[in-house]
Amino acid sequence: MEALVLVLYGLVVTLLFLYNCNQLSLIFSYIKHKRKSYTRFRDYDGRPAEQVPFVTIQLPVYNELYVAERLIDSIAALNYPREKLEIQVLDDSTDETVDIIAHRVAHFRRHGLDIRHIRRPDRKGFKAGALAYGLQQAKGEFLAIFDADFVPDPDFLLKTIPHFENPKVGIVQTRWTHLNEDYSILTQLQAFGLNAHFFVEQGGRNADGYFMNFNGTAGVWRKQAILEAGGWSSDTITEDLDLSYRAQLKGWKFVYREDIGSPAELPVAMKALKSQQYRWMKGAAECARKLMLRVLRAPGVSLRVKIHAFFHLLSSSTFILVFLLGVLSVPVLYIRIRHPEYDWVFFLLGFFQVNLLILLSFYGIPYWLERRGRLERLGLYYFPMYSSLMMGLSLHNSIAVIEGFIGRKTPFVRTPKFNVDAGGSSWRTNKYVHRDLGASINWLTVAEGLLMVYFLFGIAMAFYHQRYDMIVFHVMLAVGFGLVFAYSVFHSDARAGFTLPKAIKKPQSVGSAVS
């Protein structure tokens, strides 16, 4: 049994190392790209209307009474010739959001804006179905898509549409920025992790021509690319990743504009974060199940691109590996204490500590760039805390991944929006958090609490036997599961008197390094 535990532990560590080697190659690609001068496309500012293409903006909305008005107002403020602009509010709402949207649409129609309030007879296909429904009626050659929590840059279209002068370009994606990053510790940690994706991961993939994913919002599609790829499909819950790969397999090129920030809201409640993570992780597994063989067999796609696509599609599976690594680490520590003759095995496994260096670079580079190369004390805090948070979500996310791989169908659960931006602002009256997401204290929350106790036992065992080889790992696991458990409990009752932990006060930032 002990040998089996060590073999499984070694296999998990090795698989994580292989995945991190893929991430290391993206770091190199990104750094190599950053050394080059960024090719800046001349935007359409100042061009007469007859020289710019017609654009349809699609706004898929479902019960967003807190942010619907803000979204529509920000889209109406875009700098683009009005005679070349159509706005579709694809509204599947079943509550007072419908009246809010109707009021704002009527207001802007009176002021000459081509904006339509589109209601479907049913919500079939959820977001993918809404986008497909709007596509049938869209007048534009290009379609810009924004989720309800986004507030785009007024020059968004002027900066992105010129890329489509290259007839091979099918998708332009911009970088997400964060409206409420400083709301709480939870939002700061989410921003820390997302920045790594939008700087290193997306930037590295785009720099070396690997397959990329449209992030579902804050981007523009060529209508022809959507149609040639087979259109929006609702057989996965990450329709954006699915369509991205199908379009790129058809030969359409992807442009990523890191220098264009598109502000959006981060989830401020653990329930909302869990629903978002569940959708992303399960949907990625569903796309891997659907597309992996198609990608690996695709003619004309280089082996290098296929390898990166393999790791990209399976990226959500790393949560299963992290969870197994954590669970196995306590018996592995026990084996190490009882069998000093196995020290040579642990010496070999120690090589894989290079995983930590890779992850430090992957998450540290965006933090460095966001602060124009200034090292700040708080950067040392974010990495272990973010890593702990993701470890704490590993059981929740592993369940989502497994459901995706086995094809288990579950209802589409959206992430509630809050329209809060200041630390301490109340979100507890948000009607969607408890109605749509259900109770937070369930068997999973209890399991997360028990896992916290499990890893505390590992820490106690280390002190008792004075073997501290894994104590940092076990502390991070205990903190991570404790953090997820505590947030789930504290956010479980909207009437409770709990308040969110305040955000850590950061030194004043001088802005983005690539703005």
C-alpha positions in Angstrom: 0.0 0.0 0.0 2.8 2.4 0.9 4.5 1.7 -2.5 1.2 2.4 -4.3 0.8 5.7 -2.5 4.4 6.8 -3.4 3.8 5.7 -7.1 0.6 7.7 -7.3 2.1 10.7 -5.6 5.1 10.6 -8.0 2.8 10.2 -11.0 0.7 13.3 -10.0 3.8 15.4 -9.4 5.2 14.3 -12.8 2.0 15.2 -14.6 1.9 18.6 -12.9 5.5 19.2 -14.0 4.7 18.4 -17.6 1.8 20.9 -17.5 4.0 23.5 -15.9 6.6 23.0 -18.6 4.0 24.0 -21.1 3.3 27.1 -19.0 7.0 27.8 -18.9 7.1 27.8 -22.7 4.3 30.4 -22.7 6.4 32.5 -20.4 9.3 32.4 -22.8 7.0 33.2 -25.7 5.5 36.1 -23.9 8.9 37.5 -22.8 10.2 37.1 -26.4 7.1 39.0 -27.7 7.5 41.8 -25.2 11.0 42.5 -26.4 9.6 43.3 -29.8 8.0 46.6 -30.5 4.2 46.2 -30.4 2.6 46.7 -33.8 0.1 49.4 -33.3 -2.7 49.5 -35.8 -4.0 52.9 -36.9 -7.5 53.1 -35.5 -10.5 54.5 -37.3 -10.7 57.8 -35.3 -11.5 60.6 -37.7 -12.4 58.5 -40.7 -15.7 59.3 -42.4 -18.5 56.9 -41.8 -18.5 55.6 -45.4 -15.0 54.2 -44.8 -15.8 52.1 -41.7 -17.6 48.7 -41.7 -21.0 48.1 -40.1 -20.8 46.6 -36.7 -23.5 44.8 -34.6 -23.0 44.9 -30.8 -24.6 41.9 -29.0 -25.4 42.2 -25.3 -26.7 38.9 -23.9 -28.5 39.6 -20.7 -30.4 37.4 -18.2 -31.8 38.9 -15.0 -29.3 41.7 -14.5 -31.2 44.4 -12.8 -28.1 45.8 -11.0 -25.9 46.3 -14.1 -28.2 46.4 -17.2 -28.6 50.2 -17.2 -24.8 50.7 -16.7 -24.1 48.3 -19.6 -26.4 49.9 -22.1 -25.3 53.4 -21.2 -21.6 52.5 -21.7 -22.4 50.9 -25.1 -24.3 54.0 -26.2 -21.2 56.1 -25.4 -19.0 54.2 -27.8 -17.2 56.3 -30.3 -18.3 55.0 -33.7 -20.4 56.4 -36.5 -24.0 55.8 -35.5 -25.1 55.0 -39.0 -22.7 52.1 -39.0 -23.7 50.7 -35.6 -26.5 48.4 -34.5 -27.0 47.3 -30.8 -28.9 44.1 -29.9 -29.9 43.7 -26.3 -30.5 40.0 -26.2 -32.7 39.9 -23.2 -33.8 36.5 -21.7 -34.8 38.1 -18.4 -37.8 37.0 -16.3 -37.8 39.8 -13.8 -37.8 43.6 -13.6 -34.6 43.7 -15.7 -37.0 43.6 -18.7 -38.5 47.0 -17.8 -35.1 48.6 -17.1 -33.9 47.5 -20.5 -37.0 48.6 -22.2 -36.8 52.1 -20.7 -33.1 52.6 -21.6 -33.6 51.2 -25.2 -36.6 53.6 -25.7 -34.5 56.5 -24.4 -31.6 55.9 -26.8 -33.9 55.1 -29.8 -35.4 58.6 -29.3 -31.9 60.0 -29.6 -31.3 58.2 -32.9 -29.4 55.1 -31.8 -30.2 51.9 -33.7 -30.7 49.8 -30.6 -33.2 46.9 -30.3 -34.6 45.0 -27.3 -34.8 41.4 -28.5 -36.8 38.8 -26.6 -36.8 35.1 -27.4 -39.9 32.9 -27.0 -37.7 30.6 -24.7 -34.3 30.5 -23.2 -33.1 27.4 -25.2 -29.3 27.2 -25.4 -28.8 29.9 -22.8 -26.1 32.4 -23.8 -25.1 30.5 -26.9 -28.8 30.3 -27.9 -29.2 34.1 -27.4 -26.1 34.9 -29.5 -27.3 32.5 -32.3 -30.8 34.1 -32.2 -29.3 37.6 -32.5 -26.9 36.5 -35.3 -29.8 35.6 -37.5 -31.0 39.2 -37.4 -27.6 41.0 -37.2 -26.9 43.5 -39.9 -23.2 43.9 -39.2 -20.3 42.2 -40.9 -18.7 42.2 -37.4 -20.1 41.4 -34.0 -18.8 42.8 -30.8 -20.0 40.9 -27.6 -20.1 42.2 -24.1 -21.4 40.5 -21.0 -23.6 42.4 -18.6 -20.8 43.4 -16.1 -18.6 45.1 -18.7 -18.0 48.8 -19.2 -16.0 49.0 -22.4 -13.5 51.7 -23.4 -15.3 54.3 -25.6 -12.7 53.8 -28.3 -13.1 50.0 -28.2 -14.4 49.6 -31.8 -12.0 52.2 -33.2 -9.1 50.2 -31.9 -10.3 46.6 -32.7 -12.2 46.8 -36.0 -9.1 47.9 -38.1 -7.6 44.4 -37.5 -10.3 42.9 -39.8 -8.7 44.7 -42.8 -6.7 41.5 -42.8 -9.2 39.1 -44.4 -7.8 36.1 -42.5 -8.6 37.6 -39.0 -11.7 36.1 -37.5 -11.5 37.1 -33.9 -10.1 40.1 -31.9 -10.0 39.7 -28.1 -9.1 42.4 -25.6 -7.7 42.1 -22.0 -10.1 42.1 -19.1 -9.4 44.7 -16.4 -11.2 45.0 -13.1 -13.7 47.5 -11.9 -13.8 46.3 -8.3 -10.4 44.8 -7.7 -9.9 46.6 -4.4 -13.3 45.6 -3.0 -12.0 42.8 -0.8 -9.2 40.2 -0.4 -11.3 37.8 -2.5 -11.5 40.2 -5.5 -7.8 41.1 -5.2 -6.8 37.4 -5.4 -9.1 36.8 -8.4 -7.5 39.8 -10.2 -4.1 38.4 -9.5 -4.9 35.1 -11.1 -6.8 36.6 -14.1 -3.9 38.9 -14.9 -1.7 35.9 -15.4 -4.1 34.5 -17.9 -4.5 37.8 -19.8 -0.9 38.8 -19.8 1.3 35.6 -20.0 -1.2 32.9 -21.2 -3.1 34.8 -23.9 -0.1 37.0 -24.8 2.2 33.9 -25.1 -0.2 31.9 -27.1 -0.9 34.8 -29.5 2.8 35.6 -29.9 3.7 32.1 -31.2 0.6 31.3 -33.1 -0.9 28.7 -30.7 -4.7 28.1 -30.5 -6.4 30.6 -28.2 -9.7 31.0 -26.6 -12.2 33.9 -27.0 -13.1 34.8 -23.5 -16.8 35.1 -24.1 -16.9 38.9 -24.0 -14.9 42.0 -24.7 -14.1 40.8 -28.2 -15.2 41.1 -31.8 -16.0 38.3 -34.3 -16.2 38.3 -38.1 -19.7 37.0 -38.9 -18.3 34.8 -41.7 -15.9 33.1 -39.2 -18.8 32.2 -36.9 -20.9 30.8 -39.8 -18.0 28.8 -41.3 -17.1 27.3 -37.9 -20.7 26.0 -37.5 -22.2 28.8 -35.4 -22.8 29.0 -31.7 -23.4 25.7 -30.0 -24.9 25.0 -26.5 -23.7 21.4 -26.1 -20.9 22.8 -23.9 -21.3 25.5 -21.2 -18.2 27.3 -22.5 -19.5 28.1 -25.9 -16.7 30.7 -26.3 -13.9 28.2 -26.1 -15.7 25.7 -28.3 -16.4 28.2 -31.1 -12.8 29.6 -30.8 -11.3 26.2 -31.5 -13.7 25.4 -34.3 -13.0 28.7 -36.0 -9.2 28.3 -35.7 -9.4 24.8 -37.1 -11.1 26.4 -40.1 -8.0 28.6 -40.6 -9.3 31.8 -39.0 -6.6 33.9 -37.3 -6.9 35.2 -33.7 -5.7 38.7 -32.7 -5.1 39.5 -29.0 -4.9 43.1 -28.0 -3.3 43.1 -24.5 -3.0 46.9 -24.6 -6.8 47.4 -24.7 -8.3 47.1 -21.3 -12.0 46.2 -21.0 -13.2 46.8 -17.4 -15.5 44.2 -15.8 -16.8 43.2 -12.4 -15.3 40.4 -10.3 -17.5 38.2 -8.1 -17.5 39.5 -4.6 -19.2 36.5 -2.9 -17.9 32.9 -2.6 -21.1 31.5 -4.1 -20.7 33.6 -7.2 -17.0 32.7 -7.5 -17.8 29.0 -7.2 -20.5 29.2 -9.9 -18.1 31.0 -12.2 -15.3 28.5 -11.5 -17.7 25.6 -12.0 -18.9 26.8 -15.4 -15.3 27.5 -16.6 -13.9 24.2 -15.4 -16.7 21.9 -16.5 -17.0 23.7 -19.8 -13.3 23.3 -20.5 -13.6 19.6 -19.8 -16.6 19.3 -22.1 -14.7 21.1 -24.9 -11.7 18.7 -24.4 -14.1 15.8 -24.7 -15.6 17.3 -27.8 -12.6 18.7 -29.6 -9.4 16.9 -28.5 -9.4 14.2 -31.2 -10.5 16.7 -33.8 -7.5 18.9 -33.0 -4.9 16.1 -32.8 -6.0 14.7 -36.1 -6.3 18.1 -37.9 -4.3 18.3 -41.1 -2.1 21.3 -41.6 -1.7 22.0 -37.8 1.9 21.7 -36.6 2.8 19.3 -33.8 3.9 22.2 -31.7 0.5 23.8 -31.9 -1.2 20.5 -31.2 0.8 19.9 -28.1 -0.1 23.3 -26.7 -3.7 22.8 -27.6 -3.6 19.4 -25.7 -2.5 21.1 -22.5 -4.8 24.1 -23.1 -7.9 21.9 -23.4 -6.9 19.8 -20.4 -5.9 22.8 -18.2 -8.9 22.4 -15.9 -7.8 18.9 -15.2 -4.9 20.2 -13.1 -7.4 20.8 -10.3 -7.8 17.0 -10.1 -4.1 16.6 -9.8 -3.8 19.4 -7.2 -6.5 17.8 -5.1 -4.9 14.3 -5.3 -1.5 15.8 -4.5 -2.9 17.4 -1.4 -4.8 14.3 -0.2 -1.8 12.0 -0.8 0.7 14.4 0.8 -0.4 13.5 4.4 0.1 9.7 4.0 3.3 10.5 2.1 4.6 12.5 5.1 3.7 9.5 7.4 5.6 7.2 5.1 8.6 9.5 5.1 8.6 9.5 8.9 8.3 5.7 9.2 10.7 4.8 6.4 13.9 6.9 6.4 15.3 4.3 3.9 13.0 6.0 1.2 14.8 9.3 1.5 16.3 8.7 -1.9 12.8 8.7 -3.4 12.0 12.0 -1.8 15.3 13.4 -3.0 14.3 12.6 -6.5 10.8 14.1 -6.0 12.5 17.2 -4.7 13.5 18.0 -8.2 9.9 18.9 -9.0 10.1 21.9 -6.7 11.0 23.6 -9.9 7.2 23.7 -10.3 7.1 26.4 -7.7 9.6 28.6 -9.6 7.6 28.2 -12.9 4.4 29.3 -11.1 6.2 32.2 -9.4 7.3 33.4 -12.8 3.9 32.8 -14.4 2.0 34.9 -11.8 4.8 37.2 -10.9 5.4 38.7 -14.4 1.9 40.2 -14.7 2.1 41.6 -11.2 5.5 43.2 -12.2 4.1 44.6 -15.4 1.0 46.1 -13.8 3.3 48.1 -11.5 5.9 49.0 -14.2 8.6 46.9 -12.7 8.2 48.1 -9.1 8.6 45.3 -6.5 6.1 45.8 -3.8 5.8 44.0 -0.5 2.2 42.9 -1.1 3.3 40.9 -4.2 4.9 38.4 -1.8 1.5 38.0 -0.1 -0.6 37.5 -3.3 1.1 34.5 -4.7 0.8 32.2 -1.6 -2.7 33.5 -0.9 -3.9 33.0 -4.5 -2.3 29.5 -4.6 -4.0 28.7 -1.3 -7.4 29.9 -2.6 -7.1 27.7 -5.8 -6.0 24.7 -3.7 -9.1 25.3 -1.5 -11.3 25.3 -4.6 -9.7 22.1 -5.9 -12.4 19.7 -4.7 -15.2 21.9 -6.0 -13.4 22.3 -9.4 -12.4 18.6 -9.6 -16.1 17.7 -9.4 -16.9 20.1 -12.2 -14.1 18.7 -14.4 -15.2 15.1 -13.8 -18.8 16.0 -14.7 -17.6 17.6 -17.9 -15.6 14.5 -18.9 -18.4 12.0 -18.2 -20.9 14.2 -20.0 -23.2 14.9 -17.1 -25.6 17.6 -18.0 -26.5 20.2 -15.4 -28.4 23.5 -15.6 -26.5 26.6 -16.8 -25.8 28.7 -13.7 -24.8 32.2 -14.3 -22.6 34.4 -12.1 -24.7 37.1 -10.4 -23.5 40.7 -10.9 -23.4 43.1 -8.0 -22.4 46.6 -9.2 -20.3 47.2 -6.1 -16.9 48.8 -6.2 -16.0 50.2 -2.8 -14.8 48.1 0.1 -17.6 47.5 2.6 -20.4 48.3 0.1 -23.4 46.0 0.6 -24.1 43.2 -1.8 -26.3 41.1 0.6 -29.6 42.4 -0.7 -28.7 41.0 -4.2 -31.8 38.9 -5.0 -29.9 36.5 -7.3 -27.2 35.2 -5.0 -29.4 32.9 -2.9 -32.3 32.4 -5.3 -30.2 31.3 -8.2 -27.2 29.7 -6.5 -29.0 28.0 -3.6 -27.7 27.3 -0.2 -23.9 27.6 0.4 -23.8 25.3 3.4 -24.1 21.9 1.8 -22.2 18.6 1.8 -19.4 20.2 -0.3 -19.0 23.0 2.2 -18.8 20.5 5.0 -16.2 18.4 3.0 -14.1 21.6 2.6 -14.2 22.2 6.3 -13.2 18.6 7.0 -10.3 18.9 4.6 -9.1 22.0 6.4 -9.0 19.8 9.6 -7.2 17.0 7.7 -4.4 19.3 6.7 -4.2 20.8 10.1 -3.6 17.2 11.3 -0.7 17.0 8.7 0.8 20.2 10.2 0.5 18.7 13.8 2.1 15.5 12.7 5.0 17.5 11.2 5.6 19.3 14.5 5.2 16.2 16.6 7.8 14.3 14.6 9.9 17.4 13.7 9.7 16.6 10.0 8.9 19.9 8.3 9.4 18.8 4.6 5.8 19.5 3.6 4.7 22.0 6.2 4.5 25.0 3.9 2.4 22.9 1.5 0.1 21.8 4.3 -0.2 25.3 5.7 -1.3 26.5 2.2 -3.8 23.7 1.9 -5.2 24.3 5.4 -5.5 28.0 4.7 -7.0 27.5 1.3 -9.8 25.1 2.4 -10.3 27.1 5.5 -10.7 30.3 3.4 -13.2 28.7 1.0 -15.1 27.1 3.9 -15.2 30.3 5.9 -16.3 32.4 2.9 -19.0 29.9 2.0 -20.4 29.9 5.6 -20.1 33.7 6.0 -21.8 34.3 2.7 -24.5 31.8 3.2 -27.2 34.0 4.8 -28.0 37.4 3.3 -29.5 38.5 6.6 -26.5 37.7 8.6 -24.4 40.4 10.1 -21.1 39.3 8.6 -19.1 41.8 6.5 -16.5 41.2 3.8 -12.9 41.4 4.8 -11.5 44.7 3.7 -9.1 44.8 0.8 -5.4 45.2 1.6 -4.3 48.7 1.1 -2.0 48.8 -1.9 0.5 51.5 -2.9 -0.9 53.8 -5.5 -0.5 52.2 -8.9 0.8 54.2 -11.8 -1.3 52.3 -14.2 -0.9 49.5 -16.7 2.4 48.8 -18.2 0.9 48.5 -21.7 -1.8 51.2 -21.6 
